[in-house]
């Protein structure tokens, strides 16, 4: 799957965003090594703490179905309406990615639209990240 196709899946997922407080809609599309795509959107809550990001929604959907081998994720987010900016994953989402992905190989596709994509590795967005290998004895 191309980065553009994956990003377009993220744009579709963004349409399901439940963001009545921030009005900042985010969609994510997570590609597994075997070619399956898990999508997610941000889901807010009036008490804020239970709010979950689109990226974690996609990861948790996949992991809850036994999938733990990921290739890349596309993320799009901006205020309600058409995409007008690039949105990067928050620190908590980057930490979740670190739990399941090789930081040197896992790609994060960002953009303000399917024609304006930038690709980063997890290591670029989370240098010196802490992951499962740090707990090995």
C-alpha positions, 0 to 999 in steps of 0.5 A, a space after each residue: 500500500 502506498 503512503 498516499 493510499 494509507 493517508 487517504 484511509 486516515 482521512 476517511 477515519 478522521 470523519 468519525 472523530 468525536 471531538 466536541 470539545 477541541 474541535 480538532 479532528 484526527 484520523 489514523 490508519 495503521 498498516 500491518 506487515 501482512 497488509 491489513 489496515 486498522 483505522 482509528 479516530 480521536 474520541 473525546 470525553 467531557 472529563 478529558 482524561 478518558 479521551 483517546 487519540 486516533 493513533 492509540 485507537 488504531 493500535 489498540 484495535 489491532 492488538 486486541 485482535 492479536 496483531 503486533 507486527 506493524 509497518 507504518 501509520 498515517 496520521 492526519 489532523 486539523 480543526 474541523 473542516 478540510 485539512 489545513 495543517 500537519 499533525 504529529 502524534 502526541 508523546 503518549 502515542 509515540 510511547 505506545 508505538 515504541 511498545 510494538 514497533 522497531 523505532 528504526 524501521 516503523 514509519 510515520 506518514 504525516 501531511 496536510 493532504 495526500 499531495 503533501 506527505 512527509 515520512 519519519 521513522 519512530 526514532 526520529 520522532 522519539 529519540 532515545 525512546 524507552 521500550 520493552 528491550 530496556 527491561 530485558 535483563 
